[in-house]
């Protein structure tokens, strides 16, 4: 079953690096619950679509969800927190962030790049699934695999983007952030 994305604000290392106050976290958690409830049926309905249509619709729905969540979070976060949060969201999203039409326009992605984006995003998503599967049973090895994944993904992004696009991407994403994985052990 498809579910709505979990915002970065719920990642412990991100919330602490952005200096979220307890009251802000409480409001963001409430906001997230409200958004997830609002989008629940739309995400559930994705399973009825053909695979190609499901992929395209999932990307569009994720973009809509993130835009709505970010807009609502603007009433909770300071301007500097909101700006840095957006940078981290682009960083964490990587290739998936490039599906956003505004990002495509800002980076001036070519039609060939947009066409090739699917294979890069598929690779990235599969690698991350594998890392989390490993981390659920062996957190130490999973953490190393997570670091390796980030290094490989950064190399792939460099190869995917032109030098001018890389400069623009760096401006959009700000100072690189070292995200920490949060592994969940398999249920018994």
N, CA, C and O of each residue as an XYZ file, in Angstrom:
752
protein
N       0.830     -1.181      0.000
C       0.000      0.000      0.000
C       0.874      1.243      0.000
O       1.867      1.298      0.725
N       0.528      2.223     -0.787
C       1.261      3.482     -0.847
C       0.829      4.378      0.305
O      -0.350      4.447      0.650
N       1.799      5.060      0.889
C       1.493      5.990      1.968
C       2.162      7.322      1.671
O       3.088      7.411      0.865
N       1.673      8.348      2.340
C       2.258      9.672      2.151
C       3.668      9.698      2.724
O       3.989      8.943      3.641
N       4.504     10.571      2.177
C       5.884     10.661      2.668
C       5.935     11.157      4.114
O       5.055     11.892      4.563
N       6.956     10.752      4.815
C       7.176     11.223      6.172
C       8.115     12.421      6.093
O       9.245     12.275      5.628
N       7.686     13.592      6.530
C       8.536     14.780      6.412
C       9.853     14.655      7.172
O       9.944     13.952      8.178
N      10.856     15.345      6.675
C      12.168     15.347      7.328
C      12.096     15.860      8.759
O      12.932     15.510      9.592
N      11.108     16.680      9.039
C      10.985     17.246     10.385
C      10.891     16.163     11.442
O      11.204     16.407     12.607
N      10.465     14.971     11.053
C      10.340     13.874     12.014
C      11.646     13.114     12.224
O      11.710     12.229     13.078
N      12.677     13.439     11.470
C      13.983     12.806     11.668
C      14.678     13.537     12.818
O      14.837     14.757     12.784
N      15.089     12.777     13.835
C      15.666     13.385     15.031
C      16.833     14.309     14.733
O      16.904     15.410     15.279
N      17.747     13.880     13.878
C      18.925     14.700     13.623
C      18.560     15.984     12.885
O      19.196     17.015     13.105
N      17.559     15.946     12.021
C      17.152     17.139     11.281
C      16.472     18.131     12.216
O      16.782     19.322     12.193
N      15.554     17.648     13.030
C      14.839     18.561     13.924
C      15.790     19.244     14.905
O      15.623     20.425     15.211
N      16.778     18.512     15.394
C      17.726     19.142     16.320
C      18.663     20.098     15.593
O      19.027     21.134     16.148
N      19.060     19.777     14.369
C      19.965     20.676     13.645
C      19.272     21.981     13.260
O      19.928     23.009     13.093
N      17.954     21.941     13.120
C      17.193     23.152     12.801
C      16.697     23.869     14.057
O      15.985     24.870     13.973
N      17.082     23.346     15.216
C      16.718     23.945     16.493
C      15.208     24.116     16.667
O      14.738     25.156     17.129
N      14.459     23.078     16.288
C      13.018     23.132     16.499
C      12.743     23.134     17.999
O      13.309     22.339     18.749
N      11.887     24.018     18.411
C      11.457     24.075     19.801
C      10.386     22.994     20.007
O       9.728     22.594     19.047
N      10.204     22.518     21.242
C       9.192     21.483     21.492
C       7.803     21.876     20.974
O       7.083     21.038     20.430
N       7.433     23.137     21.141
C       6.125     23.597     20.673
C       6.041     23.521     19.149
O       4.994     23.179     18.599
N       7.142     23.840     18.469
C       7.168     23.733     17.005
C       7.017     22.272     16.579
O       6.255     21.965     15.662
N       7.749     21.370     17.250
C       7.654     19.950     16.903
C       6.234     19.435     17.114
O       5.721     18.659     16.308
N       5.617     19.861     18.180
C       4.244     19.445     18.439
C       3.318     19.918     17.315
O       2.482     19.159     16.824
N       3.477     21.164     16.920
C       2.638     21.710     15.834
C       2.943     21.027     14.503
O       2.032     20.776     13.713
N       4.216     20.725     14.249
C       4.576     20.042     12.998
C       4.041     18.606     12.987
O       3.601     18.118     11.946
N       4.075     17.935     14.130
C       3.515     16.586     14.204
C       2.012     16.600     13.953
O       1.488     15.738     13.248
N       1.322     17.577     14.526
C      -0.119     17.712     14.290
C      -0.374     18.000     12.817
O      -1.261     17.404     12.206
N       0.405     18.913     12.250
C       0.280     19.251     10.828
C       0.487     18.008      9.963
O      -0.269     17.773      9.021
N       1.497     17.223     10.280
C       1.788     16.013      9.509
C       0.626     15.024      9.594
O       0.224     14.449      8.583
N       0.098     14.829     10.773
C      -1.043     13.920     10.928
C      -2.244     14.399     10.114
O      -2.937     13.595      9.491
N      -2.485     15.708     10.122
C      -3.602     16.257      9.360
C      -3.386     16.070      7.856
O      -4.315     15.712      7.132
N      -2.166     16.313      7.392
C      -1.863     16.151      5.966
C      -1.978     14.684      5.551
O      -2.529     14.375      4.494
N      -1.463     13.795      6.378
C      -1.534     12.377      6.049
C      -2.980     11.908      5.980
O      -3.330     11.101      5.118
N      -3.817     12.403      6.873
C      -5.244     12.051      6.827
C      -5.892     12.618      5.564
O      -6.701     11.951      4.918
N      -5.533     13.836      5.224
C      -6.096     14.488      4.039
C      -5.723     13.752      2.754
O      -6.524     13.690      1.822
N      -4.526     13.200      2.701
C      -4.028     12.550      1.491
C      -4.184     11.025      1.495
O      -3.881     10.375      0.494
N      -4.649     10.453      2.599
C      -4.710      8.994      2.748
C      -5.416      8.309      1.569
O      -4.878      7.365      0.990
N      -6.607      8.777      1.217
C      -7.355      8.136      0.132
C      -6.637      8.259     -1.207
O      -6.624      7.316     -1.998
N      -6.045      9.415     -1.459
C      -5.325      9.598     -2.723
C      -4.169      8.618     -2.849
O      -3.943      8.049     -3.917
N      -3.435      8.422     -1.753
C      -2.325      7.460     -1.786
C      -2.845      6.034     -1.899
O      -2.259      5.214     -2.606
N      -3.929      5.734     -1.215
C      -4.510      4.384     -1.298
C      -4.970      4.069     -2.717
O      -4.830      2.937     -3.178
N      -5.515      5.058     -3.405
C      -6.028      4.847     -4.760
C      -4.924      4.594     -5.786
O      -5.210      4.141     -6.894
N      -3.686      4.876     -5.440
C      -2.588      4.644     -6.379
C      -2.454      3.163     -6.746
O      -2.036      2.830     -7.854
N      -2.806      2.292     -5.823
C      -2.651      0.856     -6.074
C      -3.571      0.349     -7.180
O      -3.359     -0.746     -7.701
N      -4.579      1.120     -7.542
C      -5.499      0.692     -8.601
C      -4.997      1.058     -9.995
O      -5.598      0.654    -10.991
N      -3.923      1.802    -10.076
C      -3.413      2.284    -11.368
C      -2.389      1.313    -11.962
O      -1.761      0.532    -11.248
N      -2.242      1.383    -13.279
C      -1.203      0.620    -13.969
C       0.162      1.141    -13.515
O       0.276      2.313    -13.156
N       1.210      0.290    -13.524
C       2.524      0.694    -12.987
C       3.063      2.018    -13.531
O       3.513      2.855    -12.749
N       3.030      2.229    -14.841
C       3.580      3.473    -15.400
C       2.781      4.681    -14.935
O       3.345      5.719    -14.589
N       1.473      4.535    -14.932
C       0.625      5.636    -14.487
C       0.786      5.856    -12.986
O       0.778      6.994    -12.518
N       0.931      4.767    -12.232
C       1.113      4.857    -10.780
C       2.388      5.631    -10.449
O       2.392      6.468     -9.547
N       3.475      5.350    -11.183
C       4.734      6.053    -10.921
C       4.562      7.555    -11.140
O       4.936      8.359    -10.286
N       3.998      7.925    -12.283
C       3.818      9.347    -12.593
C       2.885     10.014    -11.589
O       3.144     11.129    -11.136
N       1.812      9.336    -11.248
C       0.849      9.913    -10.303
C       1.454     10.013     -8.901
O       1.185     10.974     -8.180
N       2.267      9.032     -8.512
C       2.931      9.091     -7.206
C       3.855     10.300     -7.131
O       3.867     11.014     -6.129
N       4.635     10.532     -8.196
C       5.529     11.693     -8.213
C       4.739     12.990     -8.077
O       5.114     13.872     -7.305
N       3.649     13.105     -8.824
C       2.819     14.308     -8.773
C       2.175     14.475     -7.401
O       2.128     15.579     -6.858
N       1.679     13.372     -6.845
C       1.038     13.429     -5.541
C       2.044     13.776     -4.444
O       1.735     14.563     -3.549
N       3.245     13.195     -4.508
C       4.294     13.546     -3.541
C       4.620     15.028     -3.613
O       4.793     15.681     -2.584
N       4.705     15.557     -4.823
C       5.019     16.974     -4.995
C       3.920     17.847     -4.393
O       4.199     18.831     -3.709
N       2.682     17.478     -4.654
C       1.550     18.225     -4.108
C       1.557     18.153     -2.578
O       1.346     19.158     -1.899
N       1.802     16.952     -2.046
C       1.854     16.775     -0.597
C       2.946     17.650      0.014
O       2.694     18.367      0.981
N       4.163     17.596     -0.545
C       5.275     18.397     -0.012
C       4.977     19.888     -0.099
O       5.270     20.635      0.835
N       4.397     20.324     -1.210
C       4.072     21.748     -1.348
C       3.057     22.181     -0.300
O       3.222     23.224      0.333
N       2.000     21.381     -0.112
C       0.984     21.715      0.884
C       1.558     21.679      2.294
O       1.267     22.551      3.112
N       2.387     20.651      2.579
C       2.991     20.551      3.907
C       3.899     21.750      4.166
O       3.842     22.356      5.235
N       4.732     22.088      3.190
C       5.675     23.205      3.359
C       4.955     24.537      3.536
O       5.353     25.377      4.343
N       3.899     24.708      2.772
C       3.128     25.952      2.892
C       2.546     26.071      4.299
O       2.635     27.133      4.915
N       1.957     25.001      4.809
C       1.386     25.012      6.151
C       2.472     25.156      7.212
O       2.260     25.814      8.231
N       3.636     24.544      6.980
C       4.740     24.632      7.947
C       5.286     26.053      8.026
O       5.933     26.415      9.009
N       5.031     26.857      7.003
C       5.459     28.253      7.027
C       4.853     29.027      8.185
O       5.392     30.056      8.593
N       3.736     28.541      8.720
C       3.109     29.182      9.880
C       3.722     28.725     11.192
O       3.377     29.236     12.258
N       4.639     27.755     11.112
C       5.248     27.178     12.314
C       6.733     27.534     12.400
O       7.249     27.809     13.483
N       7.403     27.527     11.273
C       8.857     27.717     11.235
C       9.228     29.181     11.035
O       8.476     29.957     10.445
N      10.407     29.537     11.540
C      10.944     30.859     11.237
C      11.394     30.865      9.775
O      11.502     29.805      9.158
N      11.653     32.030      9.226
C      12.098     32.115      7.836
C      13.396     31.344      7.614
O      13.538     30.641      6.613
N      14.352     31.473      8.551
C      15.627     30.771      8.377
C      15.440     29.262      8.497
O      16.079     28.503      7.770
N      14.572     28.819      9.406
C      14.295     27.391      9.515
C      13.628     26.877      8.242
O      13.968     25.801      7.750
N      12.684     27.642      7.714
C      11.974     27.233      6.502
C      12.944     27.141      5.324
O      12.878     26.193      4.541
N      13.834     28.106      5.197
C      14.807     28.115      4.102
C      15.743     26.905      4.193
O      15.975     26.213      3.202
N      16.270     26.663      5.377
C      17.188     25.532      5.547
C      16.445     24.208      5.392
O      16.991     23.249      4.846
N      15.220     24.155      5.864
C      14.425     22.940      5.720
C      14.245     22.607      4.242
O      14.350     21.445      3.849
N      13.977     23.621      3.424
C      13.813     23.389      1.984
C      15.118     22.881      1.374
O      15.103     21.978      0.538
N      16.241     23.455      1.787
C      17.536     22.979      1.298
C      17.739     21.509      1.658
O      18.158     20.710      0.821
N      17.440     21.161      2.904
C      17.607     19.773      3.342
C      16.638     18.847      2.612
O      16.979     17.704      2.306
N      15.460     19.326      2.340
C      14.475     18.527      1.620
C      14.983     18.198      0.216
O      14.850     17.064     -0.245
N      15.562     19.185     -0.460
C      16.156     18.936     -1.787
C      17.316     17.945     -1.672
O      17.423     17.010     -2.465
N      18.183     18.158     -0.676
C      19.326     17.258     -0.505
C      18.858     15.832     -0.283
O      19.316     14.908     -0.955
N      17.952     15.657      0.655
C      17.507     14.318      0.999
C      16.775     13.674     -0.181
O      16.929     12.479     -0.435
N      15.994     14.455     -0.885
C      15.240     13.935     -2.022
C      16.112     13.543     -3.195
O      15.767     12.623     -3.937
N      17.241     14.223     -3.382
C      18.149     13.896     -4.485
C      17.442     13.865     -5.824
O      16.822     14.849     -6.228
N      17.534     12.734     -6.518
C      16.925     12.602     -7.839
C      15.414     12.819     -7.796
O      14.841     13.362     -8.741
N      14.765     12.398     -6.707
C      13.324     12.597     -6.601
C      12.967     14.081     -6.544
O      11.890     14.473     -6.995
N      13.855     14.906     -5.997
C      13.615     16.351     -5.968
C      13.581     16.935     -7.378
O      12.943     17.958     -7.622
N      14.274     16.273     -8.299
C      14.352     16.784     -9.672
C      13.054     16.573    -10.450
O      12.933     17.052    -11.578
N      12.086     15.869     -9.873
C      10.778     15.715    -10.522
C       9.930     16.975    -10.371
O       8.974     17.169    -11.121
N      10.265     17.818     -9.425
C       9.515     19.047     -9.194
C       9.692     19.966    -10.406
O      10.822     20.332    -10.730
N       8.598     20.348    -11.086
C       8.713     21.216    -12.269
C       9.452     22.528    -11.985
O      10.166     23.036    -12.850
N       9.284     23.076    -10.782
C       9.989     24.314    -10.438
C      11.500     24.069    -10.359
O      12.289     24.917    -10.776
N      11.895     22.923     -9.830
C      13.317     22.572     -9.748
C      13.858     22.333    -11.151
O      14.955     22.790    -11.474
N      13.110     21.628    -11.983
C      13.531     21.382    -13.367
C      13.765     22.702    -14.099
O      14.731     22.848    -14.847
N      12.876     23.646    -13.874
C      13.007     24.957    -14.521
C      14.213     25.718    -13.975
O      14.984     26.306    -14.733
N      14.364     25.699    -12.653
C      15.476     26.409    -12.020
C      16.826     25.851    -12.475
O      17.782     26.602    -12.667
N      16.895     24.527    -12.645
C      18.144     23.897    -13.089
C      18.275     23.885    -14.608
O      19.339     23.582    -15.149
N      17.182     24.216    -15.287
C      17.164     24.186    -16.755
C      17.512     22.780    -17.266
O      18.371     22.610    -18.131
N      16.812     21.771    -16.699
C      17.044     20.400    -17.140
C      16.617     20.246    -18.596
O      15.617     20.819    -19.028
N      17.381     19.472    -19.334
C      17.061     19.220    -20.740
C      16.005     18.118    -20.833
O      15.811     17.359    -19.883
N      15.318     18.030    -21.987
C      14.366     16.925    -22.162
C      15.033     15.555    -21.981
O      14.422     14.638    -21.433
N      16.269     15.416    -22.435
C      16.981     14.137    -22.269
C      17.224     13.838    -20.786
O      17.106     12.690    -20.357
N      17.559     14.859    -20.014
C      17.766     14.653    -18.579
C      16.455     14.244    -17.899
O      16.441     13.346    -17.057
N      15.377     14.897    -18.264
C      14.083     14.572    -17.667
C      13.692     13.140    -18.015
O      13.151     12.420    -17.176
N      13.961     12.731    -19.241
C      13.685     11.352    -19.657
C      14.556     10.374    -18.869
O      14.073      9.320    -18.456
N      15.826     10.704    -18.655
C      16.755      9.829    -17.943
C      16.597      9.841    -16.438
O      17.211      9.039    -15.734
N      15.782     10.741    -15.949
C      15.605     10.880    -14.501
C      15.018      9.623    -13.865
O      15.385      9.267    -12.745
N      14.119      8.957    -14.563
C      13.438      7.786    -13.996
C      14.445      6.709    -13.610
O      14.350      6.142    -12.522
N      15.400      6.421    -14.477
C      16.355      5.352    -14.155
C      17.232      5.739    -12.959
O      17.580      4.886    -12.143
N      17.585      7.019    -12.856
C      18.390      7.470    -11.715
C      17.585      7.392    -10.416
O      18.099      6.953     -9.387
N      16.333      7.816    -10.470
C      15.484      7.768     -9.280
C      15.212      6.327     -8.875
O      15.206      6.004     -7.687
N      14.987      5.454     -9.868
C      14.765      4.036     -9.554
C      15.990      3.437     -8.871
O      15.870      2.716     -7.881
N      17.178      3.745     -9.415
C      18.417      3.248     -8.798
C      18.506      3.731     -7.353
O      18.759      2.939     -6.445
N      18.297      5.025     -7.141
C      18.419      5.624     -5.815
C      17.423      5.005     -4.839
O      17.789      4.647     -3.720
N      16.177      4.880     -5.257
C      15.147      4.323     -4.384
C      15.438      2.860     -4.037
O      15.239      2.439     -2.897
N      15.908      2.089     -5.016
C      16.229      0.682     -4.764
C      17.409      0.555     -3.798
O      17.386     -0.271     -2.886
N      18.428      1.369     -4.002
C      19.592      1.335     -3.111
C      19.180      1.655     -1.680
O      19.610      0.993     -0.736
N      18.350      2.667     -1.533
C      17.921      3.070     -0.197
C      17.068      1.986      0.467
O      17.194      1.752      1.669
N      16.210      1.332     -0.298
C      15.437      0.210      0.250
C      16.365     -0.906      0.737
O      16.168     -1.470      1.813
N      17.379     -1.210     -0.073
C      18.330     -2.248      0.296
C      19.088     -1.881      1.573
O      19.305     -2.725      2.443
N      19.481     -0.620      1.669
C      20.199     -0.148      2.858
C      19.331     -0.301      4.098
O      19.793     -0.794      5.126
N      18.080      0.118      4.003
C      17.203      0.032      5.170
C      16.853     -1.409      5.523
O      16.671     -1.736      6.696
N      16.760     -2.259      4.528
C      16.524     -3.689      4.795
C      17.715     -4.262      5.567
O      17.529     -4.980      6.549
N      18.935     -3.949      5.128
C      20.140     -4.404      5.812
C      20.222     -3.800      7.215
O      20.522     -4.502      8.181
N      19.955     -2.507      7.322
C      20.051     -1.823      8.607
C      19.071     -2.327      9.647
O      19.332     -2.234     10.846
N      17.942     -2.861      9.197
C      16.945     -3.388     10.137
C      17.472     -4.616     10.870
O      17.074     -4.876     12.006
N      18.365     -5.374     10.229
C      18.903     -6.584     10.856
C      20.336     -6.406     11.347
O      20.772     -7.106     12.261
N      21.072     -5.470     10.741
C      22.466     -5.231     11.120
C      22.744     -3.728     11.018
O      23.255     -3.259     10.001
N      22.408     -2.973     12.072
C      22.545     -1.520     12.023
C      23.955     -1.020     11.696
O      24.101      0.002     11.025
N      24.977     -1.711     12.152
C      26.348     -1.269     11.884
C      26.656     -1.339     10.384
O      27.139     -0.374      9.791
N      26.368     -2.490      9.790
C      26.585     -2.637      8.342
C      25.637     -1.734      7.557
O      26.007     -1.199      6.512
N      24.413     -1.565      8.060
C      23.453     -0.685      7.404
C      23.924      0.752      7.389
O      23.739      1.457      6.397
N      24.531      1.197      8.478
C      25.047      2.572      8.557
C      26.178      2.781      7.549
O      26.244      3.825      6.900
N      27.062      1.801      7.416
C      28.135      1.900      6.422
C      27.557      1.899      5.011
O      27.995      2.676      4.162
N      26.583      1.039      4.756
C      25.938      0.990      3.440
C      25.237      2.316      3.140
O      25.204      2.759      1.993
N      24.679      2.944      4.170
C      24.017      4.238      4.022
C      25.030      5.304      3.592
O      24.766      6.089      2.681
N      26.172      5.324      4.245
C      27.235      6.288      3.867
C      27.705      6.035      2.435
O      27.895      6.975      1.663
N      27.892      4.760      2.085
C      28.314      4.403      0.726
C      27.272      4.848     -0.296
O      27.608      5.375     -1.356
N      26.011      4.628      0.041
C      24.921      5.056     -0.851
C      24.996      6.561     -1.104
O      24.883      6.998     -2.249
N      25.183      7.355     -0.052
C      25.238      8.808     -0.225
C      26.417      9.217     -1.108
O      26.279     10.108     -1.946
N      27.549      8.589     -0.932
C      28.715      8.892     -1.772
C      28.418      8.563     -3.226
O      28.700      9.365     -4.117
N      27.852      7.391     -3.471
C      27.515      6.990     -4.842
C      26.454      7.901     -5.446
O      26.533      8.265     -6.619
N      25.468      8.266     -4.643
C      24.402      9.133     -5.158
C      24.952     10.503     -5.522
O      24.558     11.078     -6.536
N      25.860     11.032     -4.704
C      26.455     12.339     -5.018
C      27.240     12.265     -6.328
O      27.186     13.189     -7.139
N      27.961     11.175     -6.532
C      28.701     10.992     -7.789
C      27.743     10.920     -8.979
O      28.002     11.515    -10.025
N      26.661     10.205     -8.821
C      25.666     10.092     -9.897
C      25.014     11.445    -10.194
O      24.765     11.775    -11.354
N      24.742     12.217     -9.157
C      24.179     13.551     -9.373
C      25.160     14.432    -10.147
O      24.762     15.172    -11.047
N      26.435     14.348     -9.794
C      27.460     15.127    -10.503
C      27.519     14.743    -11.981
O      27.666     15.606    -12.846
N      27.406     13.460    -12.262
C      27.437     13.003    -13.653
C      26.163     13.370    -14.394
O      26.193     13.609    -15.601
N      25.043     13.415    -13.682
C      23.750     13.692    -14.289
C      23.600     15.171    -14.647
O      23.052     15.510    -15.695
N      24.089     16.045    -13.771
C      23.951     17.486    -13.968
C      25.164     18.068    -14.680
O      26.288     17.599    -14.504
N      24.922     19.086    -15.480
C      26.024     19.803    -16.130
C      26.750     20.635    -15.068
O      26.218     20.820    -13.974
N      27.952     21.139    -15.365
C      28.642     21.982    -14.374
C      27.812     23.193    -13.921
O      27.798     23.517    -12.734
N      27.121     23.865    -14.854
C      26.277     25.002    -14.470
C      25.114     24.560    -13.587
O      24.756     25.244    -12.628
N      24.528     23.410    -13.918
C      23.436     22.889    -13.105
C      23.931     22.485    -11.732
O      23.212     22.646    -10.746
N      25.145     21.964    -11.647
C      25.719     21.592    -10.350
C      25.864     22.827     -9.463
O      25.579     22.768     -8.267
N      26.303     23.938    -10.040
C      26.439     25.186     -9.271
C      25.084     25.651     -8.763
O      24.947     26.055     -7.609
N      24.086     25.591     -9.632
C      22.737     26.002     -9.240
C      22.191     25.079     -8.150
O      21.574     25.542     -7.191
N      22.420     23.770     -8.300
C      21.966     22.789     -7.308
C      22.607     23.070     -5.953
O      21.940     22.989     -4.921
N      23.885     23.397     -5.950
C      24.581     23.709     -4.705
C      23.967     24.936     -4.034
O      23.839     24.973     -2.810
N      23.590     25.933     -4.820
C      22.922     27.108     -4.253
C      21.564     26.735     -3.673
O      21.163     27.256     -2.631
N      20.863     25.839     -4.344
C      19.530     25.425     -3.891
C      19.584     24.540     -2.650
O      18.662     24.556     -1.835
N      20.656     23.771     -2.502
C      20.737     22.803     -1.407
C      21.583     23.279     -0.229
O      21.514     22.690      0.849
N      22.367     24.317     -0.409
C      23.161     24.854      0.686
C      24.255     23.903      1.145
O      24.660     22.994      0.421
N      24.716     24.132      2.348
C      25.781     23.323      2.931
C      25.343     21.865      3.020
O      24.267     21.570      3.538
N      26.185     20.942      2.509
C      25.815     19.523      2.586
C      25.584     19.081      4.029
O      26.300     19.479      4.948
N      24.574     18.257      4.194
C      24.181     17.761      5.511
C      24.396     16.250      5.553
O      24.093     15.549      4.589
N      24.915     15.758      6.661
C      25.149     14.321      6.830
C      23.936     13.704      7.528
O      23.890     13.625      8.756
N      22.966     13.272      6.742
C      21.775     12.632      7.299
C      22.160     11.323      7.981
O      23.079     10.628      7.548
N      21.450     11.005      9.040
C      21.695      9.780      9.786
C      20.528      8.827      9.566
O      19.371      9.239      9.653
N      20.810      7.575      9.286
C      19.712      6.625      9.076
C      19.008      6.292     10.396
O      19.621      6.310     11.464
N      17.750      5.998     10.304
C      16.976      5.567     11.470
C      16.403      4.195     11.112
O      15.366      4.095     10.456
N      17.082      3.158     11.545
C      16.685      1.800     11.217
C      15.644      1.279     12.196
O      15.723      1.519     13.401
N      14.680      0.570     11.659
C      13.635     -0.049     12.466
C      13.825     -1.560     12.401
O      13.839     -2.136     11.313
N      13.971     -2.200     13.547
C      14.152     -3.655     13.520
C      12.894     -4.333     12.955
O      11.788     -3.810     13.094
N      13.069     -5.498     12.316
C      11.899     -6.199     11.789
C      10.959     -6.593     12.919
O      11.393     -6.904     14.029
N       9.664     -6.575     12.618
C       8.687     -6.936     13.649
C       8.733     -8.448     13.900
O       8.943     -9.247     12.988
N       8.533     -8.798     15.146
C       8.629    -10.205     15.559
C       7.347    -10.937     15.243
O       7.236    -12.132     15.516
